[in-house]
Amino acid sequence: MRRYLGLSLFACLTYSLVAPLLSIAMTDLSSTMAVFLSNSVMFVVVGLVIVSRGLSVRPYLRHPRTPHLVVMGVLLTVGLLTYYRALALGPVSIVVPIYGLFIVVSSLVGIVAFDETVTVRKLAAIGLSVVAIALMSL
């Protein structure tokens, strides 16, 4: 198996537990505090990985692609704040599929902005994804 497939599957399995755990945690915590605490853990762990690998952040502070990462960080922050708030207010079984539309939107952006190959199979998958999400969210 290609390494990225195994990593993708592992990421899917671990990330699948995030929404249910968030839903439980936010019965006593605000969504904003949940974002702060969970991402603080991520920040510390990623920092430890960087240190353990002997990497230096300094060269990347002036990298030509760093502005893209800054914008992405802002978008990620807004997305997480609103996602966590939606999970605090609504059922996991509805919020997660709607949030999951990012897969469809990202796929369309890839096709339009990056001139990725469009096939009947890809279009069918995107269409079926929208139908599945609509059915789950009703």
MITIVO-845439 format. One record per residue: residue number from 0; x negated, y, z of N, C-alpha, C in turn; residue in one letter. Coordinates in nm, 4 decimals, padded with zeros to 6 digits, always signed. Each point is the difference from the previous one (the first is absolute). Layout:
BEGIN
(NUM, (X, Y, Z), (X, Y, Z), (X, Y, Z), 'A') ...
//
This chain:
BEGIN
(0, (-00.0851, -00.1183, +00.0000), (+00.0851, +00.1183, +00.0000), (-00.0890, +00.1237, +00.0000), 'M') (1, (+00.0403, +00.0983, -00.0777), (-00.0751, +00.1246, -00.0014), (+00.0116, +00.0658, +00.1364), 'R') (2, (-00.1082, +00.0601, +00.0429), (-00.0068, +00.0596, +00.1339), (+00.1103, +00.1029, +00.0240), 'R') (3, (+00.0290, +00.0820, -00.0995), (+00.1010, +00.1039, +00.0196), (+00.1389, -00.0590, +00.0211), 'Y') (4, (+00.0260, -00.1177, -00.0553), (+00.1307, -00.0635, +00.0212), (+00.0158, -00.0450, +00.1447), 'L') (5, (-00.1029, -00.0600, +00.0542), (+00.0037, -00.0420, +00.1398), (+00.0124, +00.1194, +00.0938), 'G') (6, (-00.0768, +00.1057, -00.0286), (+00.0086, +00.1212, +00.0826), (+00.1379, +00.0643, -00.0110), 'L') (7, (+00.0564, +00.0003, -00.1205), (+00.1335, +00.0563, -00.0192), (+00.1043, -00.0782, +00.0782), 'S') (8, (-00.0107, -00.1302, -00.0025), (+00.0943, -00.0844, +00.0744), (-00.0143, +00.0229, +00.1502), 'L') (9, (-00.1233, +00.0069, +00.0479), (-00.0233, +00.0260, +00.1424), (+00.0550, +00.1363, +00.0402), 'F') (10, (-00.0241, +00.1005, -00.0837), (+00.0521, +00.1341, +00.0272), (+00.1526, -00.0019, +00.0045), 'A') (11, (+00.0607, -00.0714, -00.0905), (+00.1460, -00.0107, -00.0026), (+00.0524, -00.0645, +00.1278), 'C') (12, (-00.0633, -00.1075, +00.0411), (+00.0458, -00.0707, +00.1208), (-00.0166, +00.0854, +00.1256), 'L') (13, (-00.1127, +00.0670, +00.0121), (-00.0207, +00.0829, +00.1193), (+00.0887, +00.1233, -00.0028), 'T') (14, (+00.0109, +00.0641, -00.1154), (+00.0821, +00.1208, -00.0092), (+00.1487, -00.0318, +00.0177), 'Y') (15, (+00.0395, -00.1220, -00.0310), (+00.1404, -00.0407, +00.0166), (+00.0447, +00.0049, +00.1455), 'S') (16, (-00.0929, -00.0072, +00.0925), (+00.0340, +00.0051, +00.1422), (+00.0076, +00.1430, +00.0534), 'L') (17, (-00.0466, +00.0965, -00.0778), (-00.0041, +00.1387, +00.0462), (+00.1399, +00.0540, +00.0291), 'V') (18, (+00.0908, -00.0096, -00.0950), (+00.1335, +00.0591, +00.0184), (+00.0762, -00.0616, +00.1175), 'A') (19, (+00.0025, -00.1326, +00.0134), (+00.0699, -00.0543, +00.1178), (-00.0632, +00.0435, +00.1322), 'P') (20, (-00.1333, +00.0025, +00.0080), (-00.0661, +00.0440, +00.1227), (+00.0261, +00.1479, +00.0263), 'L') (21, (+00.0010, +00.0800, -00.1045), (+00.0318, +00.1418, +00.0154), (+00.1421, +00.0192, +00.0515), 'L') (22, (+00.0898, -00.0773, -00.0543), (+00.1394, +00.0108, +00.0416), (+00.0143, -00.0287, +00.1491), 'S') (23, (-00.0717, -00.0991, +00.0481), (+00.0023, -00.0330, +00.1437), (-00.0659, +00.1119, +00.0801), 'I') (24, (-00.1175, +00.0453, -00.0439), (-00.0752, +00.1018, +00.0747), (+00.0765, +00.1311, +00.0096), 'A') (25, (+00.0738, +00.0336, -00.1038), (+00.0649, +00.1300, -00.0022), (+00.1329, +00.0030, +00.0751), 'M') (26, (+00.0303, -00.1071, +00.0712), (+00.1156, +00.0088, +00.0891), (-00.0354, +00.0855, +00.1214), 'T') (27, (-00.1302, +00.0102, +00.0317), (-00.0464, +00.0802, +00.1133), (-00.0949, +00.1128, -00.0389), 'D') (28, (-00.0478, +00.0018, -00.1231), (-00.0954, +00.1007, -00.0473), (+00.0600, +00.0790, -00.1154), 'L') (29, (-00.0378, +00.1260, -00.0114), (+00.0424, +00.0776, -00.1165), (-00.0756, -00.0491, -00.1232), 'S') (30, (+00.0588, +00.0229, -00.1154), (-00.0661, -00.0431, -00.1234), (-00.1325, +00.0734, -00.0199), 'S') (31, (-00.0052, +00.1271, +00.0392), (-00.1244, +00.0763, -00.0135), (-00.1102, -00.0591, +00.0874), 'T') (32, (+00.0347, -00.0378, +00.1227), (-00.0989, -00.0616, +00.0883), (-00.0429, -00.1364, -00.0532), 'M') (33, (+00.0926, -00.0725, -00.0608), (-00.0336, -00.1300, -00.0585), (-00.0998, +00.0165, -00.1145), 'A') (34, (+00.0208, +00.1020, -00.0829), (-00.0950, +00.0279, -00.1087), (-00.1371, +00.0316, +00.0594), 'V') (35, (-00.0014, +00.0870, +00.1001), (-00.1263, +00.0414, +00.0614), (-00.0742, -00.1181, +00.0611), 'F') (36, (+00.0684, -00.0784, +00.0809), (-00.0676, -00.1104, +00.0693), (-00.0463, -00.1089, -00.0967), 'L') (37, (+00.0866, -00.0398, -00.0910), (-00.0378, -00.1075, -00.0926), (-00.1136, +00.0432, -00.0920), 'S') (38, (+00.0030, +00.1237, -00.0450), (-00.1060, +00.0461, -00.0885), (-00.1281, +00.0349, +00.0751), 'N') (39, (+00.0106, +00.0298, +00.1280), (-00.1206, +00.0171, +00.0821), (-00.0749, -00.1324, +00.0100), 'S') (40, (+00.0751, -00.1075, +00.0169), (-00.0620, -00.1333, +00.0025), (-00.0690, -00.0262, -00.1333), 'V') (41, (+00.0689, +00.0315, -00.1086), (-00.0587, -00.0218, -00.1327), (-00.1272, +00.0829, -00.0167), 'M') (42, (+00.0032, +00.1246, +00.0417), (-00.1162, +00.0888, -00.0114), (-00.1200, -00.0577, +00.0752), 'F') (43, (+00.0222, -00.0460, +00.1227), (-00.1088, -00.0560, +00.0810), (-00.0544, -00.1278, -00.0641), 'V') (44, (+00.0898, -00.0885, -00.0435), (-00.0440, -00.1272, -00.0583), (-00.0776, +00.0241, -00.1294), 'V') (45, (+00.0500, +00.0879, -00.0853), (-00.0719, +00.0295, -00.1247), (-00.1352, +00.0641, +00.0310), 'V') (46, (-00.0036, +00.0866, +00.1003), (-00.1274, +00.0584, +00.0426), (-00.0994, -00.1066, +00.0430), 'G') (47, (+00.0472, -00.0990, +00.0752), (-00.0872, -00.1102, +00.0425), (-00.0481, -00.0828, -00.1185), 'L') (48, (+00.0858, -00.0198, -00.0981), (-00.0411, -00.0742, -00.1210), (-00.1076, +00.0785, -00.0738), 'V') (49, (+00.0185, +00.1310, -00.0119), (-00.1005, +00.0846, -00.0670), (-00.1339, -00.0095, +00.0720), 'I') (50, (+00.0021, +00.0109, +00.1325), (-00.1242, -00.0079, +00.0783), (-00.0625, -00.1386, -00.0133), 'V') (51, (+00.0812, -00.1045, +00.0103), (-00.0544, -00.1364, -00.0055), (-00.0606, -00.0325, -00.1362), 'S') (52, (+00.0485, +00.0657, -00.1046), (-00.0549, -00.0221, -00.1337), (-00.1153, +00.0948, -00.0314), 'R') (53, (-00.0331, +00.0882, +00.0944), (-00.1102, +00.0927, -00.0197), (+00.0272, +00.1046, -00.1074), 'G') (54, (+00.1254, +00.0350, -00.0179), (+00.0361, +00.0984, -00.1017), (-00.0075, +00.1413, +00.0558), 'L') (55, (-00.0216, +00.0947, -00.0873), (-00.0017, +00.1405, +00.0392), (+00.1138, +00.0725, -00.0717), 'S') (56, (+00.0764, +00.0758, +00.0745), (+00.1115, +00.0750, -00.0569), (-00.0484, +00.1278, -00.0687), 'V') (57, (-00.1097, +00.0550, +00.0486), (-00.0495, +00.1302, -00.0459), (-00.0081, +00.0140, -00.1527), 'R') (58, (-00.0553, -00.0972, -00.0748), (-00.0096, +00.0195, -00.1458), (+00.1358, +00.0148, -00.0680), 'P') (59, (+00.1027, -00.0531, +00.0618), (+00.1321, +00.0034, -00.0623), (+00.0764, +00.1288, +00.0297), 'Y') (60, (-00.0492, +00.0798, +00.0919), (+00.0685, +00.1251, +00.0326), (-00.0025, +00.0985, -00.1171), 'L') (61, (-00.1012, -00.0127, -00.0870), (-00.0119, +00.0883, -00.1173), (+00.0172, -00.0751, -00.1309), 'R') (62, (+00.0484, -00.1197, +00.0083), (+00.0212, -00.0813, -00.1205), (+00.1092, +00.0643, -00.0860), 'H') (63, (-00.0128, -00.0052, -00.1321), (+00.1002, +00.0620, -00.0868), (+00.1419, -00.0571, +00.0175), 'P') (64, (+00.0105, -00.1221, +00.0482), (+00.1325, -00.0622, +00.0184), (+00.0580, +00.0239, +00.1400), 'R') (65, (-00.0751, +00.0612, +00.0876), (+00.0488, +00.0237, +00.1365), (+00.1285, +00.0828, +00.0025), 'T') (66, (+00.0157, +00.1034, -00.0838), (+00.1277, +00.0726, +00.0010), (+00.1203, -00.0900, -00.0290), 'P') (67, (-00.0189, -00.1004, -00.0853), (+00.1086, -00.0953, -00.0263), (+00.0376, -00.0741, +00.1279), 'H') (68, (-00.1014, -00.0380, +00.0775), (+00.0261, -00.0716, +00.1250), (+00.0668, +00.0901, +00.1036), 'L') (69, (-00.0355, +00.1272, -00.0003), (+00.0630, +00.0943, +00.0931), (+00.1484, +00.0150, -00.0340), 'V') (70, (+00.0305, +00.0186, -00.1272), (+00.1403, +00.0098, -00.0420), (+00.0727, -00.1299, +00.0329), 'V') (71, (-00.0640, -00.1127, -00.0275), (+00.0591, -00.1287, +00.0323), (+00.0256, -00.0114, +00.1497), 'M') (72, (-00.0922, +00.0505, +00.0803), (+00.0176, -00.0033, +00.1450), (+00.1200, +00.0816, +00.0447), 'G') (73, (+00.0207, +00.1153, -00.0630), (+00.1178, +00.0818, +00.0313), (+00.1274, -00.0750, -00.0392), 'V') (74, (+00.0010, -00.0570, -00.1195), (+00.1173, -00.0756, -00.0450), (+00.0260, -00.1212, +00.0894), 'L') (75, (-00.1063, -00.0693, +00.0381), (+00.0142, -00.1147, +00.0896), (+00.0568, +00.0425, +00.1346), 'L') (76, (-00.0465, +00.1114, +00.0503), (+00.0499, +00.0507, +00.1282), (+00.1484, +00.0321, -00.0076), 'T') (77, (+00.0392, +00.0723, -00.1024), (+00.1414, +00.0342, -00.0169), (+00.0827, -00.1274, -00.0183), 'V') (78, (-00.0507, -00.0916, -00.0818), (+00.0707, -00.1259, -00.0223), (+00.0168, -00.0806, +00.1276), 'G') (79, (-00.1057, -00.0089, +00.0798), (+00.0088, -00.0773, +00.1246), (+00.0907, +00.0669, +00.1027), 'L') (80, (-00.0087, +00.1313, +00.0112), (+00.0885, +00.0695, +00.0941), (+00.1468, -00.0239, -00.0351), 'L') (81, (+00.0314, +00.0098, -00.1286), (+00.1400, -00.0192, -00.0395), (+00.0414, -00.1466, +00.0055), 'T') (82, (-00.0899, -00.0911, -00.0345), (+00.0294, -00.1437, +00.0077), (+00.0249, -00.0425, +00.1442), 'Y') (83, (-00.0869, +00.0408, +00.0896), (+00.0174, -00.0353, +00.1411), (+00.1299, +00.0591, +00.0538), 'Y') (84, (+00.0304, +00.1239, -00.0390), (+00.1245, +00.0629, +00.0462), (+00.1210, -00.0761, -00.0538), 'R') (85, (-00.0054, -00.0389, -00.1261), (+00.1094, -00.0787, -00.0579), (+00.0175, -00.1319, +00.0751), 'A') (86, (-00.1109, -00.0644, +00.0361), (+00.0080, -00.1251, +00.0768), (+00.0565, +00.0225, +00.1396), 'L') (87, (-00.0272, +00.1165, +00.0572), (+00.0549, +00.0319, +00.1319), (+00.1510, +00.0215, -00.0068), 'A') (88, (+00.0490, +00.0448, -00.1145), (+00.1415, +00.0328, -00.0143), (+00.0848, -00.1095, -00.0632), 'L') (89, (-00.0620, -00.0848, -00.0812), (+00.0789, -00.0976, -00.0756), (-00.0533, -00.1409, +00.0119), 'G') (90, (+00.0763, -00.0956, -00.0528), (-00.0411, -00.1407, +00.0072), (-00.1174, -00.0322, -00.0928), 'P') (91, (-00.0884, -00.0846, +00.0491), (-00.1176, -00.0430, -00.0766), (+00.0435, -00.0580, -00.1344), 'V') (92, (+00.1075, -00.0772, -00.0010), (+00.0446, -00.0690, -00.1213), (+00.0468, +00.0954, -00.1095), 'S') (93, (+00.0253, +00.1254, +00.0325), (+00.0378, +00.0987, -00.1015), (-00.1152, +00.0964, -00.0276), 'I') (94, (-00.0663, +00.0464, +00.1062), (-00.1081, +00.0984, -00.0168), (-00.1161, -00.0585, -00.0803), 'V') (95, (-00.0422, -00.1199, +00.0324), (-00.1180, -00.0584, -00.0651), (+00.0200, -00.0195, -00.1507), 'V') (96, (+00.1143, -00.0541, -00.0446), (+00.0159, -00.0120, -00.1454), (+00.0007, +00.1343, -00.0726), 'P') (97, (+00.0640, +00.1013, +00.0600), (-00.0002, +00.1316, -00.0644), (-00.1427, +00.0549, -00.0053), 'I') (98, (-00.0716, -00.0110, +00.1107), (-00.1404, +00.0413, +00.0042), (-00.0799, -00.0777, -00.1046), 'Y') (99, (+00.0366, -00.1257, -00.0177), (-00.0696, -00.0855, -00.0954), (+00.0129, +00.0438, -00.1446), 'G') (100, (+00.0878, +00.0955, -00.0263), (+00.0086, +00.0537, -00.1355), (-00.1297, +00.0671, -00.0438), 'L') (101, (-00.0889, +00.0263, +00.0957), (-00.1291, +00.0586, -00.0382), (-00.0711, -00.0916, -00.0987), 'F') (102, (+00.0275, -00.1288, +00.0035), (-00.0611, -00.0938, -00.0941), (+00.0462, +00.0320, -00.1416), 'I') (103, (+00.1286, +00.0250, -00.0150), (+00.0556, +00.0342, -00.1306), (-00.0552, +00.1342, -00.0476), 'V') (104, (+00.0047, +00.0994, +00.0886), (-00.0472, +00.1344, -00.0365), (-00.1493, -00.0043, -00.0347), 'V') (105, (-00.0797, -00.0691, +00.0821), (-00.1443, -00.0112, -00.0276), (-00.0255, -00.0703, -00.1329), 'S') (106, (+00.0770, -00.1022, -00.0292), (-00.0153, -00.0708, -00.1278), (+00.0295, +00.0931, -00.1174), 'S') (107, (+00.1072, +00.0779, +00.0126), (+00.0349, +00.0936, -00.1073), (-00.1058, +00.1090, -00.0156), 'L') (108, (-00.0532, +00.0486, +00.1116), (-00.1073, +00.0992, -00.0063), (-00.1219, -00.0598, -00.0706), 'V') (109, (-00.0328, -00.1247, +00.0332), (-00.1127, -00.0665, -00.0654), (+00.0185, -00.0102, -00.1504), 'G') (110, (+00.1227, -00.0292, -00.0400), (+00.0293, -00.0120, -00.1432), (-00.0073, +00.1358, -00.0686), 'I') (111, (+00.0605, +00.1023, +00.0614), (+00.0071, +00.1322, -00.0621), (-00.1322, +00.0756, +00.0105), 'V') (112, (-00.0562, +00.0068, +00.1211), (-00.1176, +00.0842, +00.0225), (-00.1312, -00.0658, -00.0410), 'A') (113, (-00.0056, -00.1317, +00.0076), (-00.1268, -00.0679, -00.0276), (+00.0048, -00.0850, -00.1256), 'F') (114, (+00.1076, +00.0160, -00.0758), (+00.0135, -00.0683, -00.1285), (-00.0200, -00.1513, +00.0124), 'D') (115, (+00.0538, -00.0564, +00.1084), (-00.0101, -00.1452, +00.0177), (+00.0937, -00.0696, -00.0985), 'E') (116, (-00.0333, -00.1202, -00.0349), (+00.0754, -00.0759, -00.0975), (+00.1426, -00.0265, +00.0488), 'T') (117, (+00.0953, +00.0252, -00.0872), (+00.1403, -00.0282, +00.0295), (+00.0376, -00.1278, -00.0731), 'V') (118, (+00.0518, -00.0950, +00.0756), (+00.0477, -00.1242, -00.0602), (+00.1457, -00.0198, +00.0406), 'T') (119, (+00.0667, -00.0846, -00.0734), (+00.1387, -00.0318, +00.0331), (+00.0059, -00.0601, +00.1402), 'V') (120, (-00.0967, -00.0827, +00.0329), (-00.0026, -00.0633, +00.1325), (-00.0147, +00.1042, +00.1109), 'R') (121, (-00.0875, +00.0984, -00.0189), (-00.0165, +00.1057, +00.1008), (+00.1284, +00.0808, +00.0147), 'K') (122, (+00.0608, +00.0374, -00.1110), (+00.1244, +00.0770, +00.0067), (+00.1112, -00.0806, +00.0672), 'L') (123, (+00.0063, -00.1290, -00.0312), (+00.1001, -00.0865, +00.0639), (-00.0253, -00.0089, +00.1498), 'A') (124, (-00.1254, -00.0126, +00.0396), (-00.0342, -00.0074, +00.1427), (+00.0381, +00.1285, +00.0719), 'A') (125, (-00.0286, +00.1137, -00.0614), (+00.0366, +00.1285, +00.0598), (+00.1517, +00.0097, +00.0127), 'I') (126, (+00.0704, -00.0352, -00.1057), (+00.1463, +00.0039, +00.0030), (+00.0587, -00.0931, +00.1045), 'G') (127, (-00.0517, -00.1224, +00.0075), (+00.0495, -00.0949, +00.0989), (-00.0337, +00.0441, +00.1414), 'L') (128, (-00.1128, +00.0674, +00.0172), (-00.0356, +00.0533, +00.1315), (+00.1023, +00.1037, +00.0446), 'S') (129, (+00.0377, +00.0865, -00.0905), (+00.0998, +00.1018, +00.0332), (+00.1333, -00.0656, +00.0358), 'V') (130, (+00.0397, -00.1001, -00.0766), (+00.1254, -00.0713, +00.0281), (-00.0082, -00.0689, +00.1364), 'V') (131, (-00.1110, -00.0661, +00.0295), (-00.0163, -00.0687, +00.1288), (+00.0072, +00.0979, +00.1155), 'A') (132, (-00.0662, +00.1122, -00.0131), (+00.0003, +00.1002, +00.1076), (+00.1395, +00.0584, +00.0172), 'I') (133, (+00.0677, +00.0263, -00.1103), (+00.1370, +00.0520, +00.0080), (+00.0912, -00.1009, +00.0697), 'A') (134, (-00.0121, -00.1256, -00.0339), (+00.0836, -00.1033, +00.0618), (-00.0283, -00.0141, +00.1494), 'L') (135, (-00.1266, +00.0089, +00.0389), (-00.0357, -00.0126, +00.1420), (+00.0439, +00.1205, +00.0820), 'M') (136, (+00.0081, +00.1157, -00.0645), (+00.0280, +00.1238, +00.0724), (+00.1488, +00.0322, +00.0107), 'S') (137, (+00.0824, -00.0749, -00.0668), (+00.1450, +00.0284, +00.0055), (+00.0641, -00.0520, +00.1266), 'L') 
//
